Amino acid sequence: MTKFDGARACIYARVSTIRQAKQELSISDQIERAQQWCGQHGAQVVETIIEPGASAMDDQRPQFQQMISRATDDDRPFDIIVVHSLSRLFRNAMHFLQYRAMLKRAKVQIISITQAFGDDPAAELAIGMLALFDEYHSMENAKHVQRAMIKNAKLGFWNGQTPPLGYRTYEAAKKDGKAKRKLEIDEQEAFVVRKIFELYTDGPPGSGPLGITRIAAWLNERGYKYRARKFHVSNVQALLRNSAYIGAAMYNKRNSRTGERRPQQDWVPIPVPPIIAEDTFHSVQAKLVTQRPTNTAARVTTTNNLLIGIAKCGCRGDGCGGGMTAATGKGGAYKYYACSNRARSGPSVCRGRRIGRDKLDETVIEHLQTNLLAPDRLRDLLSAWLDHTEKALDGRREQLRQLRSTQTFLEAGIDRLFDLVAEGHLTAADERFSKKYHSQCGQLEQVKEDIRLLEHQLAKSERRITPSLIDAFAELMKKRLHDDDVTLRQFYVRALVDRVEVGKDEIRIVGATKALEHAVAGAASASASKVRNIERDWRARLDSNQRPQD
């Protein structure tokens, strides 16, 4: 007889990866060994809990939490928790000690069948050291795995995550018996991707551009699917932002454990076949920035403070990075931009940063006029645009070629359906035939409409970004930055500036060249016959929508 004779046992088995499941630590192997141990020690197995695909660095595991809850209930259905090794329960030393103490108070003991410990103080020390070692080992393994996956990505291979819509994986090579995979275009899905970009930039035939919410509704109304799921705002927005569609799928953007976004310099671009023309993609990014709701919060559009919403406390690490809000001194006689974190939480959070409102506004305006809106500087920043006209035409021609390829693909699919009917595999009354046939016909009709529209666009002369237009834009913006209407001045500043970082000895103005390109392109299109749905930055008082003269 052993001291566990008659003890009620709960077996807990876990693997965190498919690779681990195929090796010696598979769930079935863990359960079998735990059952053997219980049989040898006279323990009665009352429950077996399985947790596949969950990391022990995190305690937010559904089955684990349910087991802990039951183990600490008043009725306490088991006396021991049996695991293959302590690392199956935890790879975080702090969590291990916390939960072990909780279970100990409930008189539930953790048993590792591969690690025998006594009950004396030396055993307690050994268990604590082992928990620390397991955490360290897990962190080291994670580093090695991450390093290998980054290397794999740098070589152009796909690391196994779900491909973006429009792509599928194929076996490109083999190394040590393991398949190395890359992405190729899935033409049926790529058609939907191109359609979404087209809806956002030009809209359906005979209509104007659609917003993200309306795009999702338009697609769902016509039966388009995001891999068997409906489209919604989040996946449409993520799709429009995905650089994979211009040939660079980004790996290592987020920490897989915490979900936190990594610094951009840590991202690894994986070359993939492009689906969207670069100029179209960059135009979409600029439009997404200008239409982002958080960029035009109510407090921003109604305040007289020019830089509220983009002024930040600190420059190059000497501040907290929080937003700067309006502040006053001497009963309102003096007006400032001041650190909002300091105002909310006191000097323990941030020692604070304060600068006169007029001083910062004037500094930013002066810098934009002299250092950004100088024609030579603008030409330098926008030099790529001066060469984009032919590239844009080439992009449209390539899009037309792809649409014709899709048309051929869909027509062939319809022919194959009729072949199946002719060969007796389906009947015309078959629900599968009807559903597939109408879906293919609907897509084909839409493709033909897109081809007609694109052919019409190619037949017309393209709007051009020229040096003379850049010069005119610079002069226009200099005037707008001194507009008497502060709200309009805010629009113009935000067309050029993403944020203003205020440090102790330095002020840093940060803006994206793509937003600047979009602004110039907006000026170029002011005389076009089709009115863009949002062009407030370039329609104030003296344009095609002139106000009545006083």
Buried (B, 14 or more C-beta within 10 A) or exposed (E): EEEBEEBBBBBBBBBBEEEBBEEEBBBEBBBBBBBEBBEEBEBBBEBBBBBBEBBBBBBEBEBBEEBBEBBBEEEEEBBBBBBBBBBBBBBBBEBBBEBBEEBEEBEBBBBBBEBEBEEEEEEEEBBBEBBBBBBEEBEEEBEEEEEEBBEBBEEBBBBEEEBBBBBEBEEBEEEEEEEBBBBBBBBBBBBBBBBBBBBBBBBBEEEEBBBBEBBBBBBBEEEBBBEEEEBBEEBBBEBBEBBBBBBBBBBBEEEEEEEEEEEEEEBBBBEBBBBBBBBBBBBBBBBBBBEEEEBBEEEBEEBEBBBBBBBBBBBEEBBBBBBBBBBEEEEEEEBBBBBBBBBEEEEEBBEBBBBBBEEBBEBBBEBBBEEBBEBEEBBEBBEBBBEBBEBBBEBBEEBBEBBBBBBEBBEEBBEEBEEBBEEEEBEEEBEEBBEBBEBBEBBBEBBBEBBEBBEEBEEEEEBEBBEEBBBBBBEBBBEBBEBEEEBBBBBBBBBBBBBBBBBEEEBEBEBBEBBBBBBBBBBBBBEEEEEBEEBBBBBBEEBEEEEEEE
